[in-house]
Every structure is written in C-alpha cells, then in structure tokens.
Amino acid sequence: MSVEVGQIIEGFVTGITNFGAFVELGEGKTGMVHISEIADAYVKDIHEYLKLRDKIKVKVLSIDEKGKISLSVRQAKEVKKSSRPVDVDWSQDQRVQVNGSFEDALSKFMKESEERMLDIKRNRESKRGGGYSRSKS
C-alpha cells in the first residue's frame, strides 16, 4: 500500500512525545501527528486524547523529500452534515440561528449591527447635549 497526500489511513500509535504522536501506517512506514493536529480544541496533554497502541484514523497532510510523513487526526474525522440549524456565534453576547445560506446570515448580522450602531450614536448625542457655560461675575 502506497501512502499518498490526502489519503485517510488507519494506523497504530507507536510513540507519544510532548509535541506529537508517531503512527505506524503499515509496510514499515511511520508518520507523525503534530499536537496541533490531534483535536479541534486546544491540546495541553496528548495523553488525554491518545494512548500507545491506539488504532486511529489519520489523514496524510504531506510527504517531504526525505520521506517524512505529516499526519492529522482532526482532519481525518468525517464531516457530518445535518439538517438542523447551524449555530453561529458573532459576538459573546449574541447567538444567531441560521437556517439559510451564509449570505442570509450575513445580511441579518449587518442589519442588526447597523441598528446597534444607530442606538450607540443616538445615546452619545443625547449625552453631549448643549452643555453649560460659566458666567464671569
């Protein structure tokens, strides 16, 4: 079996270091999964995700001229499409349910953003007011 870029292969974890994990792909070929390619979330300790002799699926990211194989666990995961609405987080205090396309979501965001900006502008102008001046006596 030849290893090619883009291919998804099953392999066994043969070694774990602070910066990644080594995976045996078969036929004496070994690749490395960098710590940043273990999971979508921040990985502090690889041992929380992988153990020696675990059977895992990896995607071949690259093969350099020396034959070093770069792998990814997180990119090997199948993308599951669902019919439920996508939850898009545009700010920390607002969540928007998107049922349609990206353009619909963007349009909705722009409209709400303009409304918020108008409210801020009105609020600022009301605080400025005419002010007062001191009369010299």
MDTraj code that builds the backbone (N, CA, C; nanometers):
import mdtraj as md
import numpy as np

residues = "MET SER VAL GLU VAL GLY GLN ILE ILE GLU GLY PHE VAL THR GLY ILE THR ASN PHE GLY ALA PHE VAL GLU LEU GLY GLU GLY LYS THR GLY MET VAL HIS ILE SER GLU ILE ALA ASP ALA TYR VAL LYS ASP ILE HIS GLU TYR LEU LYS LEU ARG ASP LYS ILE LYS VAL LYS VAL LEU SER ILE ASP GLU LYS GLY LYS ILE SER LEU SER VAL ARG GLN ALA LYS GLU VAL LYS LYS SER SER ARG PRO VAL ASP VAL ASP TRP SER GLN ASP GLN ARG VAL GLN VAL ASN GLY SER PHE GLU ASP ALA LEU SER LYS PHE MET LYS GLU SER GLU GLU ARG MET LEU ASP ILE LYS ARG ASN ARG GLU SER LYS ARG GLY GLY GLY TYR SER ARG SER LYS SER".split()
xyz = np.array([
    [0.0834, -0.1181, 0.0000],
    [0.0000, 0.0000, 0.0000],
    [0.0876, 0.1241, 0.0000],
    [0.0699, 0.2089, -0.0998],
    [0.1480, 0.3315, -0.1029],
    [0.0724, 0.4419, -0.0293],
    [0.1470, 0.5297, 0.0330],
    [0.0893, 0.6399, 0.1094],
    [0.0908, 0.7639, 0.0202],
    [-0.0267, 0.8280, 0.0067],
    [-0.0382, 0.9463, -0.0776],
    [-0.1017, 1.0605, 0.0005],
    [-0.0662, 1.1834, -0.0343],
    [-0.1216, 1.3015, 0.0310],
    [-0.2728, 1.3048, 0.0094],
    [-0.3470, 1.3349, 0.1176],
    [-0.4919, 1.3417, 0.1117],
    [-0.5602, 1.2120, 0.1499],
    [-0.4856, 1.1057, 0.1552],
    [-0.5394, 0.9736, 0.1854],
    [-0.5710, 0.9619, 0.3352],
    [-0.6778, 0.8904, 0.3680],
    [-0.7111, 0.8620, 0.5076],
    [-0.6786, 0.7152, 0.5341],
    [-0.5937, 0.6945, 0.6358],
    [-0.5388, 0.5622, 0.6645],
    [-0.5597, 0.5303, 0.8124],
    [-0.5778, 0.4018, 0.8431],
    [-0.5788, 0.3582, 0.9821],
    [-0.4378, 0.3180, 1.0208],
    [-0.3997, 0.3541, 1.1417],
    [-0.2671, 0.3183, 1.1905],
    [-0.2693, 0.3005, 1.3412],
    [-0.1538, 0.2645, 1.3957],
    [-0.1406, 0.2414, 1.5389],
    [-0.0415, 0.3408, 1.5978],
    [-0.0776, 0.3972, 1.7132],
    [0.0108, 0.4901, 1.7829],
    [0.1283, 0.4103, 1.8388],
    [0.2503, 0.4482, 1.7974],
    [0.3697, 0.3765, 1.8425],
    [0.4545, 0.4584, 1.9388],
    [0.4302, 0.5880, 1.9449],
    [0.5069, 0.6720, 2.0356],
    [0.4375, 0.8053, 2.0574],
    [0.4537, 0.8590, 2.1795],
    [0.3942, 0.9879, 2.2133],
    [0.5025, 1.0761, 2.2741],
    [0.5113, 1.1992, 2.2235],
    [0.6062, 1.2976, 2.2763],
    [0.5280, 1.4220, 2.3191],
    [0.5989, 1.5235, 2.3671],
    [0.5337, 1.6491, 2.4063],
    [0.4780, 1.7242, 2.2858],
    [0.5355, 1.7010, 2.1684],
    [0.4963, 1.7772, 2.0502],
    [0.4106, 1.6995, 1.9508],
    [0.3866, 1.5718, 1.9750],
    [0.3056, 1.4949, 1.8817],
    [0.3073, 1.3464, 1.9098],
    [0.2516, 1.2721, 1.8137],
    [0.2455, 1.1265, 1.8269],
    [0.2922, 1.0616, 1.6971],
    [0.3585, 0.9481, 1.7099],
    [0.4045, 0.8736, 1.5938],
    [0.3068, 0.7606, 1.5661],
    [0.2737, 0.7457, 1.4378],
    [0.1732, 0.6474, 1.3976],
    [0.2321, 0.5549, 1.2926],
    [0.2238, 0.4232, 1.3170],
    [0.2683, 0.3237, 1.2189],
    [0.1561, 0.3023, 1.1183],
    [0.1894, 0.3193, 0.9906],
    [0.0903, 0.3122, 0.8844],
    [0.0905, 0.1793, 0.8115],
    [0.1839, 0.0957, 0.8410],
    [0.1958, -0.0320, 0.7717],
    [0.3139, -0.0306, 0.6767],
    [0.3581, -0.1489, 0.6365],
    [0.4730, -0.1649, 0.5467],
    [0.5961, -0.0889, 0.5958],
    [0.6117, -0.0807, 0.7274],
    [0.7288, -0.0149, 0.7844],
    [0.7269, 0.1367, 0.7741],
    [0.6160, 0.1954, 0.7361],
    [0.6071, 0.3412, 0.7235],
    [0.5469, 0.3999, 0.8503],
    [0.6080, 0.5082, 0.8963],
    [0.5629, 0.5769, 1.0156],
    [0.5495, 0.7254, 0.9853],
    [0.4450, 0.7866, 1.0389],
    [0.4242, 0.9298, 1.0231],
    [0.4061, 0.9935, 1.1591],
    [0.4043, 1.1269, 1.1601],
    [0.3880, 1.1969, 1.2859],
    [0.2674, 1.2897, 1.2808],
    [0.1893, 1.2890, 1.3887],
    [0.0772, 1.3804, 1.4066],
    [0.1242, 1.4884, 1.5030],
    [0.1319, 1.6136, 1.4561],
    [0.1715, 1.7235, 1.5431],
    [0.0608, 1.7472, 1.6454],
    [0.0958, 1.7975, 1.7616],
    [-0.0015, 1.8199, 1.8689],
    [-0.1183, 1.9075, 1.8228],
    [-0.0927, 2.0010, 1.7314],
    [-0.1991, 2.0896, 1.6818],
    [-0.2972, 2.0174, 1.5906],
    [-0.2632, 1.8968, 1.5459],
    [-0.3499, 1.8196, 1.4567],
    [-0.4171, 1.7021, 1.5273],
    [-0.4125, 1.7013, 1.6609],
    [-0.4753, 1.5934, 1.7380],
    [-0.6261, 1.6149, 1.7483],
    [-0.6665, 1.7370, 1.7834],
    [-0.8087, 1.7659, 1.8052],
    [-0.8389, 1.9094, 1.7672],
    [-0.9682, 1.9400, 1.7529],
    [-1.0092, 2.0764, 1.7205],
    [-0.9875, 2.1706, 1.8385],
    [-0.9950, 2.1195, 1.9593],
    [-0.9754, 2.2003, 2.0798],
    [-0.8259, 2.2079, 2.1119],
    [-0.7894, 2.2985, 2.2043],
    [-0.6514, 2.3110, 2.2482],
    [-0.6110, 2.1824, 2.3213],
    [-0.4962, 2.1275, 2.2831],
    [-0.4469, 2.0035, 2.3437],
    [-0.3270, 2.0377, 2.4314],
    [-0.3468, 2.0243, 2.5617],
    [-0.2375, 2.0501, 2.6551],
    [-0.1546, 1.9242, 2.6749],
    [-0.2257, 1.8116, 2.6889],
    [-0.1588, 1.6830, 2.7112],
    [-0.2126, 1.5810, 2.6113],
    [-0.1273, 1.5322, 2.5245],
    [-0.1677, 1.4368, 2.4207],
    [-0.2240, 1.3090, 2.4819],
    [-0.1765, 1.2746, 2.6001],
    [-0.2224, 1.1516, 2.6651],
    [-0.3726, 1.1542, 2.6970],
    [-0.4329, 1.2738, 2.6991],
    [-0.5770, 1.2832, 2.7218],
    [-0.6546, 1.2394, 2.5973],
    [-0.5872, 1.2339, 2.4819],
    [-0.6524, 1.2006, 2.3555],
    [-0.6057, 1.0675, 2.2968],
    [-0.4774, 1.0371, 2.3136],
    [-0.4205, 0.9161, 2.2534],
    [-0.3416, 0.8359, 2.3562],
    [-0.3376, 0.7054, 2.3324],
    [-0.2564, 0.6162, 2.4144],
    [-0.1772, 0.5252, 2.3217],
    [-0.0664, 0.4704, 2.3710],
    [0.0135, 0.3784, 2.2919],
    [-0.0722, 0.2617, 2.2448],
    [-0.0514, 0.2198, 2.1234],
    [-0.1192, 0.1083, 2.0575],
    [-0.2655, 0.1370, 2.0227],
    [-0.3115, 0.2638, 2.0368],
    [-0.4463, 0.3001, 1.9909],
    [-0.4525, 0.2868, 1.8393],
    [-0.5642, 0.2356, 1.7894],
    [-0.5866, 0.2299, 1.6452],
    [-0.6637, 0.3567, 1.6086],
    [-0.6059, 0.4391, 1.5211],
    [-0.6681, 0.5668, 1.4867],
    [-0.6679, 0.5881, 1.3355],
    [-0.7596, 0.6732, 1.2908],
    [-0.7621, 0.7145, 1.1508],
    [-0.6881, 0.8468, 1.1394],
    [-0.6034, 0.8578, 1.0385],
    [-0.5279, 0.9807, 1.0152],
    [-0.5349, 1.0186, 0.8681],
    [-0.5210, 1.1458, 0.8417],
    [-0.5148, 1.1948, 0.7042],
    [-0.3710, 1.2344, 0.6758],
    [-0.3220, 1.1972, 0.5587],
    [-0.1851, 1.2306, 0.5184],
    [-0.1849, 1.3743, 0.4688],
    [-0.1131, 1.4619, 0.5410],
    [-0.1065, 1.6028, 0.5043],
    [0.0038, 1.6314, 0.4037],
    [0.1199, 1.5715, 0.4272],
    [0.2321, 1.5950, 0.3363],
    [0.3375, 1.4861, 0.3518],
    [0.4169, 1.4739, 0.2476],
    [0.5327, 1.3844, 0.2495],
    [0.6475, 1.4664, 0.1931],
    [0.7504, 1.4910, 0.2755],
    [0.8604, 1.5745, 0.2260],
    [0.9616, 1.4926, 0.1458],
    [1.0621, 1.5604, 0.0947],
    [1.1608, 1.4951, 0.0077],
    [1.2424, 1.3879, 0.0794],
    [1.2500, 1.3950, 0.2127],
    [1.3213, 1.2938, 0.2904],
    [1.2311, 1.1759, 0.3263],
    [1.1025, 1.1865, 0.2910],
    [1.0092, 1.0784, 0.3188],
    [0.9343, 1.0921, 0.4500],
    [0.9516, 1.2057, 0.5188],
    [0.8793, 1.2275, 0.6440],
    [0.7323, 1.2519, 0.6130],
    [0.6458, 1.1835, 0.6859],
    [0.5016, 1.1896, 0.6609],
    [0.4338, 1.2678, 0.7731],
    [0.3636, 1.3755, 0.7356],
    [0.2868, 1.4549, 0.8317],
    [0.1420, 1.4092, 0.8278],
    [0.0857, 1.3875, 0.9478],
    [-0.0492, 1.3328, 0.9581],
    [-0.1394, 1.4237, 1.0416],
    [-0.2698, 1.4026, 1.0287],
    [-0.3674, 1.4761, 1.1076],
    [-0.4800, 1.3830, 1.1509],
    [-0.5119, 1.3867, 1.2800],
    [-0.6252, 1.3109, 1.3313],
    [-0.7519, 1.3938, 1.3115],
    [-0.7429, 1.5236, 1.3418],
    [-0.8629, 1.6065, 1.3360],
    [-0.9157, 1.6242, 1.1946],
    [-0.8289, 1.6250, 1.0933],
    [-0.8746, 1.6384, 0.9559],
    [-0.9257, 1.5063, 0.8988],
    [-0.8971, 1.3960, 0.9683],
    [-0.9440, 1.2650, 0.9218],
    [-1.0878, 1.2384, 0.9630],
    [-1.1359, 1.3181, 1.0579],
    [-1.2740, 1.2996, 1.1033],
    [-1.3681, 1.3344, 0.9893],
    [-1.4706, 1.2531, 0.9730],
    [-1.5681, 1.2781, 0.8676],
    [-1.6525, 1.3987, 0.9034],
    [-1.6768, 1.4830, 0.8057],
    [-1.7630, 1.5981, 0.8260],
    [-1.9068, 1.5505, 0.8143],
    [-1.9787, 1.5651, 0.9226],
    [-2.1173, 1.5195, 0.9233],
    [-2.2082, 1.6379, 0.8954],
    [-2.2889, 1.6258, 0.7911],
    [-2.3837, 1.7310, 0.7586],
    [-2.5170, 1.6955, 0.8201],
    [-2.5779, 1.7936, 0.8842],
    [-2.7077, 1.7699, 0.9456],
    [-2.8080, 1.8699, 0.8913],
    [-2.9336, 1.8387, 0.9112],
    [-3.0377, 1.9267, 0.8621],
    [-3.0779, 2.0297, 0.9671],
    [-3.0203, 2.0205, 1.0866],
    [-3.0563, 2.1171, 1.1905],
    [-2.9858, 2.2506, 1.1660],
    [-3.0398, 2.3592, 1.2214],
    [-2.9798, 2.4911, 1.2004],
    [-2.8378, 2.4974, 1.2556],
    [-2.7562, 2.5765, 1.1930],
    [-2.6191, 2.5960, 1.2362],
    [-2.6176, 2.7089, 1.3377],
    [-2.5445, 2.6917, 1.4462],
    [-2.5352, 2.7937, 1.5491],
    [-2.4112, 2.8778, 1.5213],
    [-2.4300, 3.0034, 1.4846],
    [-2.3193, 3.0918, 1.4504],
    [-2.3025, 3.1926, 1.5622],
    [-2.1823, 3.2059, 1.6166],
    [-2.1560, 3.2981, 1.7261],
    [-2.0769, 3.4168, 1.6735],
    [-2.1453, 3.5317, 1.6582],
    [-2.0770, 3.6511, 1.6075],
    [-2.0262, 3.7396, 1.7193],
    [-2.0780, 3.7247, 1.8359],
    [-2.0286, 3.8005, 1.9497],
    [-2.0512, 3.7161, 2.0737],
    [-1.9912, 3.7577, 2.1820],
    [-2.0028, 3.6781, 2.3043],
    [-2.1439, 3.6823, 2.3616],
    [-2.2165, 3.7925, 2.3374],
    [-2.3469, 3.8065, 2.3997],
    [-2.4640, 3.7780, 2.3067],
    [-2.4383, 3.7362, 2.1837],
    [-2.5478, 3.7135, 2.0898],
    [-2.5237, 3.5864, 2.0100],
    [-2.6258, 3.5003, 2.0031],
    [-2.6182, 3.3805, 1.9216],
    [-2.7298, 3.3887, 1.8198],
    [-2.6982, 3.3516, 1.6968],
    [-2.7939, 3.3629, 1.5875],
    [-2.8158, 3.2258, 1.5260],
    [-2.9409, 3.1866, 1.5096],
    [-2.9727, 3.0614, 1.4430],
    [-2.9789, 3.0884, 1.2934],
    [-2.9052, 3.0112, 1.2177],
    [-2.9006, 3.0298, 1.0737],
    [-2.9629, 2.9078, 1.0072],
    [-3.0738, 2.9289, 0.9389],
    [-3.1395, 2.8201, 0.8685],
    [-3.1048, 2.8219, 0.7209],
    [-3.0725, 2.9383, 0.6684],
    [-3.0478, 2.9530, 0.5253],
    [-2.9002, 2.9525, 0.4936],
    [-2.8657, 3.0326, 0.3951],
    [-2.7287, 3.0360, 0.3461],
    [-2.6439, 3.1331, 0.4275],
    [-2.5186, 3.1357, 0.3975],
    [-2.4260, 3.2285, 0.4612],
    [-2.4661, 3.3721, 0.4306],
    [-2.5092, 3.3962, 0.3087],
    [-2.5494, 3.5303, 0.2690],
    [-2.6666, 3.5794, 0.3534],
    [-2.7626, 3.4903, 0.3830],
    [-2.8763, 3.5270, 0.4678],
    [-2.8284, 3.5639, 0.6076],
    [-2.7378, 3.4830, 0.6598],
    [-2.6847, 3.5079, 0.7935],
    [-2.6083, 3.6398, 0.7972],
    [-2.5290, 3.6654, 0.6948],
    [-2.4517, 3.7892, 0.6875],
    [-2.5444, 3.9095, 0.6780],
    [-2.6487, 3.8984, 0.5973],
    [-2.7456, 4.0061, 0.5822],
    [-2.8126, 4.0379, 0.7155],
    [-2.8519, 3.9345, 0.7880],
    [-2.9152, 3.9527, 0.9179],
    [-2.8186, 4.0189, 1.0159],
    [-2.6956, 3.9739, 1.0161],
    [-2.5939, 4.0314, 1.1037],
    [-2.5724, 4.1788, 1.0725],
    [-2.5620, 4.2130, 0.9441],
    [-2.5382, 4.3522, 0.9038],
    [-2.6537, 4.4417, 0.9477],
    [-2.7758, 4.3946, 0.9317],
    [-2.8933, 4.4723, 0.9708],
    [-2.8914, 4.4982, 1.1211],
    [-2.8691, 4.3931, 1.1997],
    [-2.8661, 4.4077, 1.3451],
    [-2.7503, 4.4958, 1.3893],
    [-2.6376, 4.4854, 1.3215],
    [-2.5213, 4.5661, 1.3536],
    [-2.5496, 4.7144, 1.3284],
    [-2.6126, 4.7462, 1.2161],
    [-2.6473, 4.8847, 1.1852],
    [-2.7433, 4.9416, 1.2890],
    [-2.8399, 4.8591, 1.3324],
    [-2.9348, 4.9045, 1.4347],
    [-2.8626, 4.9340, 1.5658],
    [-2.7687, 4.8486, 1.6040],
    [-2.6925, 4.8721, 1.7266],
    [-2.6070, 4.9981, 1.7160],
    [-2.5484, 5.0202, 1.5989],
    [-2.4655, 5.1398, 1.5795],
    [-2.5502, 5.2666, 1.5890],
    [-2.6717, 5.2646, 1.5342],
    [-2.7615, 5.3801, 1.5451],
    [-2.7975, 5.4076, 1.6908],
    [-2.8257, 5.3021, 1.7673],
    [-2.8558, 5.3190, 1.9089],
    [-2.7381, 5.3825, 1.9829],
    [-2.6187, 5.3381, 1.9544],
    [-2.4988, 5.3934, 2.0190],
    [-2.4826, 5.5401, 1.9821],
    [-2.5021, 5.5721, 1.8558],
    [-2.4871, 5.7098, 1.8087],
    [-2.5900, 5.8006, 1.8774],
    [-2.7158, 5.7548, 1.8833],
    [-2.8209, 5.8338, 1.9492],
    [-2.7870, 5.8565, 2.0970],
    [-2.7378, 5.7534, 2.1610],
    [-2.7030, 5.7609, 2.3021],
    [-2.5904, 5.8626, 2.3243],
    [-2.4894, 5.8618, 2.2401],
    [-2.3778, 5.9567, 2.2512],
    [-2.4252, 6.0999, 2.2329],
    [-2.5087, 6.1219, 2.1299],
    [-2.5554, 6.2574, 2.1004],
    [-2.6407, 6.3115, 2.2138],
    [-2.7193, 6.2270, 2.2781],
    [-2.8027, 6.2748, 2.3883],
    [-2.7176, 6.3113, 2.5096],
    [-2.6042, 6.2472, 2.5265],
    [-2.5162, 6.2777, 2.6397],
    [-2.4366, 6.4055, 2.6157],
    [-2.4075, 6.4368, 2.4905],
    [-2.3312, 6.5582, 2.4601],
    [-2.4132, 6.6806, 2.4985],
    [-2.5338, 6.6849, 2.4526],
    [-2.6236, 6.7952, 2.4857],
    [-2.5613, 6.9307, 2.4562],
    [-2.6233, 7.0360, 2.5069],
    [-2.5726, 7.1699, 2.4841],
    [-2.4676, 7.2090, 2.5851],
    [-2.4665, 7.1369, 2.6933],
    [-2.3709, 7.1708, 2.7987],
    [-2.4089, 7.3007, 2.8661],
    [-2.3212, 7.3534, 2.9462],
    [-2.3470, 7.4810, 3.0104],
    [-2.2166, 7.5573, 3.0141],
    [-2.2245, 7.6834, 3.0313],
    [-2.1034, 7.7628, 3.0429],
    [-2.1118, 7.8463, 3.1686],
    [-1.9993, 7.8741, 3.2267],
    [-1.9969, 7.9546, 3.3479],
    [-1.9944, 8.1018, 3.3091],
    [-2.0711, 8.1755, 3.3779],
    [-2.0690, 8.3183, 3.3509],
    [-1.9674, 8.3844, 3.4436],
    [-1.8993, 8.4829, 3.3907],
    [-1.7982, 8.5543, 3.4707],
    [-1.8680, 8.6614, 3.5521],
    [-1.8451, 8.6625, 3.6781],
    [-1.9087, 8.7647, 3.7604],
    [-1.8095, 8.8655, 3.8078],
])
top = md.Topology()
chain = top.add_chain()
for i, resn in enumerate(residues, 1):
    res = top.add_residue(resn, chain, resSeq=i)
    for name in ("N", "CA", "C"):
        top.add_atom(name, md.element.get_by_symbol(name[0]), res)
traj = md.Trajectory(xyz[None], top)
